[in-house]
Amino acid sequence: MIIFDKNKINTLIPLWNYKIKENCYNYIERKIIFPSFSQAWKFMNEISEHNEKINHHCKYINDYNKVKIKIYTHTLKDITEKDIKLANIIDDTLKNYDHEIKKEKTINK
């Protein structure tokens, strides 16, 4: 299984944020804001069907109309082609929903 580095991830799925959880795992994340709770829930249900089809699941954190999605390959604790595939499915699914992306705050040092 191929593990992708940050540069390759940014090229393949530019709308996702690459994160490192020190001494634990690397993951990709996306924060989405929907117009309503029901739209957020509908989106998560639709993605869950894709999760089952490809046998690869993501972590959802839902706060009313906001959804945060984290993806990584648990066995390798990193980002693989399975994660990129799921991220692309999520991106394609989002095209059918009214939403906005919650941007990451960048800190300049």
Steps between C-alpha positions, in 0.01 A plus 500: 500500500637842403537765770472857371705795623363848565600640158333217309188529715480875435526431126240221493244648741575871544184576700606269783732586787785266588546461876750325720402374842838467670600145598167371374392533134480726196160584354313722257219724615230718357257732678168570331212730591151418370193726503324275753538202729281289271728567201808410705335177614383413148856548372647277773245229422584514131873472573438208737356305206824558307699399810324165501543445124877553508545360853688808619355730763562852616453670833224761519468772757163671468398823673157604372569614141879452517674177406867420546628193317824320582641224283802273533588134458486361852733205442781724371410813697556706186346612168468238226324464166186385686488836679552697179222300333260571788593870504422522128164328554420752773606791276279371218205450735537852637432639152135406557471700823485866589797543733804705585843388602633609835853610418798417713663790674862527399756622747803674360814454707 
